[in-house]
Amino acid sequence: MNVKCPDCNSIVSIDESQYKTGEIGQSFCPRCGATVTATIEHGGQDDLTIKRNPTSSNVQYAQPQEVTHSSPNMDHELKKAELALKAKELEIREKEMQHQKNQPVQQTVHQHYYTNGNEPAYYPKSKTTAGLLAIFLGALGAHKFYLGKTGMGVLYLVFCWTYIPGILGLIEGIIYLTKSDADFHRDHVA
C-alpha cells in the first residue's frame, strides 16, 4: 500500500502482509523521517477460516476506513526547528565574518583621520575650541577634558588654586591655535 507523507508529500509504502485487515499499519518516510499510518484494507495475516465463513455469529468485520495520516511526532518537529535555527545562526555568523573582513583595520589615530595620507577625512576635535578653552578655562583643565585626557584634566583641576594650571593653559592655548589642523590632531588628540 502506497501512502503520501503528510510533511513532504513523498510516497511511502506500507507492507500490508505484516498486518491484518482493519489494523493500522505504520511506516517512516525515508525522505523526512515522519511517521505515516494508514488503515490496512487487504491484510496478509488474516485468518483464512474467518474469510471463508462470513455467516458465523461470533465473527465481526471492521468497517473499511479511509486512509488517514498521523501528524509527525513532537521529536521530529523539534529536530526540524533545531536544524532551522542552527542554519540561521550559521548564516548570521557568515554575514558577521564577511562584514568584519570588509572593515578596514584602524591601527593608529593618524590613519583614522586621513583617507589617503594628505587630505583629512574629518577632525573629531576642533583646535579652535581647544585653544579657547585652554586660554579662558585652562586653570580648570577644561581643554584637557575636551581632548580626552581626563587624567591631566583632573590634575589641572586639583592644582587650580596655585595658578600654575592657568599659566600652562594660556601657553597651551596659544600653541594649539598656531599649529595646523593635522599637526594639532597628531600631537594632542587622544
C-alpha positions as CSV (number, residue, x, y, z in Angstrom):
1,M,0.0,0.0,0.0
2,N,1.4,3.4,-1.0
3,V,0.5,6.5,1.1
4,K,1.6,10.1,0.8
5,C,3.7,11.6,3.6
6,P,1.8,14.5,5.3
7,D,5.1,16.6,5.6
8,C,6.9,16.2,2.3
9,N,4.3,14.6,0.0
10,S,6.6,11.8,-0.9
11,I,5.3,8.3,-1.5
12,V,5.7,5.9,1.5
13,S,5.0,2.2,1.1
14,I,3.4,0.2,4.0
15,D,3.8,-3.6,3.8
16,E,0.3,-5.0,4.1
17,S,1.5,-8.5,4.6
18,Q,2.5,-7.8,8.2
19,Y,-0.9,-6.6,9.3
20,K,-4.5,-7.9,9.4
21,T,-7.4,-6.2,7.6
22,G,-8.6,-3.3,9.6
23,E,-5.4,-2.8,11.6
24,I,-3.4,0.4,11.4
25,G,-0.2,0.0,9.5
26,Q,2.8,2.2,10.2
27,S,5.9,3.2,8.3
28,F,8.5,6.0,8.2
29,C,9.1,8.4,5.4
30,P,12.6,7.9,4.1
31,R,12.9,11.5,3.0
32,C,11.9,13.5,6.1
33,G,11.6,10.7,8.8
34,A,7.9,11.4,9.6
35,T,5.7,8.6,10.9
36,V,3.0,7.7,8.4
37,T,0.0,5.5,9.4
38,A,-2.9,4.0,7.4
39,T,-5.7,1.5,7.9
40,I,-5.0,-1.7,6.2
41,E,-7.7,-2.8,3.6
42,H,-6.3,-6.1,2.5
43,G,-4.1,-7.6,5.2
44,G,-1.8,-10.5,4.6
45,Q,-2.2,-12.1,8.1
46,D,-6.0,-12.5,8.0
47,D,-7.3,-15.8,9.4
48,L,-8.5,-17.8,6.3
49,T,-11.3,-19.6,8.3
50,I,-12.9,-16.2,9.1
51,K,-12.8,-15.2,5.4
52,R,-14.5,-18.5,4.3
53,N,-17.2,-18.5,6.9
54,P,-18.7,-15.0,6.9
55,T,-22.0,-16.2,8.4
56,S,-20.5,-17.2,11.7
57,S,-22.2,-15.3,14.5
58,N,-19.1,-14.6,16.6
59,V,-17.1,-13.0,13.8
60,Q,-17.4,-9.3,13.3
61,Y,-15.8,-7.5,10.5
62,A,-14.5,-4.0,10.9
63,Q,-15.9,-1.4,8.5
64,P,-13.4,-0.2,6.0
65,Q,-11.9,3.1,7.0
66,E,-10.4,5.7,4.8
67,V,-6.6,6.1,4.8
68,T,-5.5,8.6,7.5
69,H,-2.2,10.2,8.1
70,S,-0.9,11.0,11.5
71,S,1.0,14.2,12.1
72,P,4.7,13.7,12.8
73,N,5.7,13.2,16.3
74,M,7.0,16.1,18.5
75,D,10.6,14.9,18.4
76,H,10.6,15.2,14.6
77,E,9.2,18.8,14.8
78,L,11.7,19.8,17.4
79,K,14.6,18.4,15.4
80,K,13.4,20.3,12.3
81,A,13.1,23.5,14.3
82,E,16.6,23.0,15.8
83,L,18.1,22.4,12.4
84,A,16.5,25.5,11.0
85,L,17.8,27.5,14.0
86,K,21.3,26.3,13.5
87,A,21.2,27.1,9.8
88,K,20.1,30.6,10.7
89,E,22.9,31.0,13.2
90,L,25.5,29.9,10.7
91,E,24.1,32.4,8.1
92,I,24.3,35.2,10.7
93,R,27.9,34.2,11.6
94,E,28.9,34.2,7.9
95,K,27.4,37.7,7.4
96,E,29.3,39.0,10.5
97,M,32.6,37.5,9.3
98,Q,32.1,38.9,5.9
99,H,31.3,42.3,7.4
100,Q,34.5,42.1,9.5
101,K,36.6,41.3,6.5
102,N,35.3,44.3,4.7
103,Q,36.1,46.7,7.7
104,P,39.4,48.4,7.5
105,V,41.7,47.9,10.5
106,Q,42.3,51.2,12.3
107,Q,45.8,50.8,13.7
108,T,46.7,54.4,14.6
109,V,44.9,57.7,15.2
110,H,46.8,59.2,12.3
111,Q,45.5,56.6,9.8
112,H,42.0,57.0,11.2
113,Y,41.8,60.7,10.5
114,Y,43.2,60.6,7.0
115,T,41.9,58.9,3.9
116,N,45.0,58.9,1.7
117,G,47.7,60.5,3.8
118,N,47.4,64.0,2.5
119,E,43.7,65.0,2.7
120,P,42.0,65.0,6.1
121,A,38.8,62.8,6.3
122,Y,37.5,64.6,9.3
123,Y,38.6,66.0,12.6
124,P,36.7,65.0,15.7
125,K,38.0,67.8,17.8
126,S,38.3,71.5,16.9
127,K,41.7,73.1,17.5
128,T,40.0,76.5,17.9
129,T,37.7,75.2,20.6
130,A,40.6,73.5,22.4
131,G,42.7,76.7,22.2
132,L,39.9,79.0,23.5
133,L,39.1,76.5,26.4
134,A,42.8,76.4,27.3
135,I,43.1,80.2,27.3
136,F,39.9,81.0,29.3
137,L,39.3,77.8,31.3
138,G,42.8,76.4,31.3
139,A,43.1,76.7,35.1
140,L,40.3,74.2,35.5
141,G,41.7,71.8,32.8
142,A,38.7,72.2,30.5
143,H,40.8,71.9,27.4
144,K,42.3,68.6,28.7
145,F,38.8,67.1,29.3
146,Y,37.8,68.3,25.8
147,L,40.7,66.5,24.2
148,G,40.0,63.2,26.1
149,K,42.9,63.5,28.5
150,T,40.9,63.2,31.7
151,G,43.9,62.3,34.0
152,M,45.6,65.6,33.1
153,G,42.3,67.4,33.4
154,V,41.8,66.2,37.0
155,L,45.4,67.2,37.8
156,Y,44.8,70.7,36.5
157,L,41.6,70.8,38.5
158,V,43.3,69.7,41.7
159,F,46.0,72.4,41.4
160,C,43.9,75.2,40.0
161,W,44.3,77.2,43.3
162,T,48.1,77.6,42.5
163,Y,47.5,79.5,39.2
164,I,50.1,77.2,37.6
165,P,47.5,75.4,35.5
166,G,46.1,78.8,34.4
167,I,49.5,79.9,33.1
168,L,50.1,76.5,31.4
169,G,46.6,76.6,29.9
170,L,47.4,80.1,28.4
171,I,50.6,78.8,26.8
172,E,48.9,75.6,25.6
173,G,46.0,77.6,24.1
174,I,48.5,79.7,22.1
175,I,50.3,76.6,20.9
176,Y,47.0,74.9,19.9
177,L,45.9,78.0,17.8
178,T,49.2,78.3,16.0
179,K,49.5,74.7,14.8
180,S,48.0,73.3,11.7
181,D,44.9,71.0,12.0
182,A,46.9,67.9,11.0
183,D,49.8,68.7,13.5
184,F,47.3,69.5,16.3
185,H,45.4,66.2,15.9
186,R,48.6,64.2,15.5
187,D,50.2,65.7,18.7
188,H,47.3,66.5,21.1
189,V,44.1,64.5,20.4
190,A,43.9,61.3,22.4
